[in-house]
Amino acid sequence: MGRLDGKVAIITGATSGMGRDTAYVFAEEGAKVVITGRDEKRAKEVVEKIKNSGDEASYVIADLSDRQSLDKIVDETLTRYGTVDILFNNAGLLSIKSSMDISIEEWDKIMQVNLTAALLLSKKVAPIMKAKEKGCIINTGSVAGTSARWGAAAYCTSKHAINGLTKALARELGPEIRVNAILPGAIITAMLDSVGGEAAAEGMREMSPLKRIGQGREIGTTALFFATEDSSFITGQLLRVDGGVDC
Ligand SMILES: NC(=O)c1ccc[n+]([C@@H]2O[C@H](COP(=O)([O-])OP(=O)(O)OC[C@H]3O[C@@H](n4cnc5c(N)ncnc54)[C@H](OP(=O)(O)O)[C@@H]3O)[C@@H](O)[C@H]2O)c1
């Protein structure tokens, strides 16, 4: 018996990286998983892998920078599975430009994908979860949401802001819905690769008492903790999953 049997989970940014690994963990635990992202080829591959293991998944292609496409994610989930129990707002966009260099268009896009999409999807699923008297929302922040040291202006600002949104939603949506955030440190994914991969994260590895970079699945198992009754008395929390990097 899986720990998410009968649950329906939407995971944004599940075509790659830690969202994809979380989709595998949730599906193994019995959830019906809705994968979202822009890349249909990768979305299909994730769904096929899950289905080949005998579990259930489907995908919705949506660009989170387009507000109109957000409703589609929840609407298609309801059409296919009738409900939604877990929302994992995981998709993210990284920019390493400074405040002085970033264009307002890029700033807006990062805020939309990393922050506003999480708000809008939460607004859409909250009434469904409230009516069921149970639900769980998990946001992906970052250690860049605790210090300006780890990310450039827009990314860092969006990740600080998702912490505030997590706490605000937790206060507003209880007691039925629990809302928490995972703050990853350096995790081996396409995003890390885009800024130089493990070599670029050498400093993080050195600072970690565990002396390594994290794996996407370690975010998946943390998300599983937040999605199950193992975390039944936990809401509004920001959990760093960073190998113990102390800054
Ligand atoms: N890797 C790290 O070291 C690290 C550290 C701290 C925090 N994080 C955070 O962890 C989350 C997952 O990142 P990752 O490392 O797993 O990166 P990743 O492998 O690059 O995955 C990013 C995911 O976000 C989706 N995405 C990006 N822009 C999108 C858009 N406009 N519309 C819809 N989906 C979009 C991508 O899907 P498509 O390409 O299919 O659109 C992809 O599935 C992000 O929020 C990131 O900020 C990562």
The ligand as an ORCA input file, in Angstrom:
! r2SCAN-3c Opt
* xyz 0 1
  N      19.050     22.856     -8.662
  C      19.343     23.598     -7.641
  O      20.494     23.602     -7.184
  C      18.277     24.457     -6.986
  C      18.608     25.104     -5.785
  C      17.638     25.845     -5.141
  C      16.363     25.938     -5.656
  N      16.057     25.314     -6.837
  C      14.680     25.428     -7.318
  O      14.156     24.138     -7.556
  C      13.111     24.200     -8.524
  C      13.328     23.135     -9.574
  O      14.528     23.424    -10.268
  P      15.501     22.322    -10.848
  O      16.822     22.525    -10.228
  O      14.864     20.971    -10.763
  O      15.642     22.855    -12.345
  P      15.328     22.250    -13.771
  O      15.818     20.853    -13.886
  O      15.829     23.277    -14.714
  O      13.738     22.226    -13.808
  C      12.986     23.407    -13.881
  C      11.554     23.016    -14.204
  O      10.771     24.226    -14.246
  C      10.032     24.230    -15.435
  N       9.831     25.583    -15.931
  C      10.760     26.566    -16.069
  N      10.205     27.662    -16.622
  C       8.897     27.337    -16.831
  C       7.801     28.043    -17.386
  N       7.915     29.303    -17.856
  N       6.603     27.439    -17.455
  C       6.455     26.183    -17.012
  N       7.456     25.457    -16.464
  C       8.658     26.037    -16.396
  C      10.841     23.410    -16.445
  O       9.967     22.824    -17.390
  P      10.050     23.071    -18.983
  O      11.489     23.245    -19.345
  O       9.395     21.850    -19.557
  O       9.220     24.290    -19.192
  C      11.433     22.328    -15.548
  O      10.551     21.232    -15.458
  C      13.119     25.637     -9.024
  O      12.112     26.372     -8.373
  C      14.484     26.149     -8.627
  O      14.495     27.543     -8.485
  C      16.998     24.602     -7.508
*
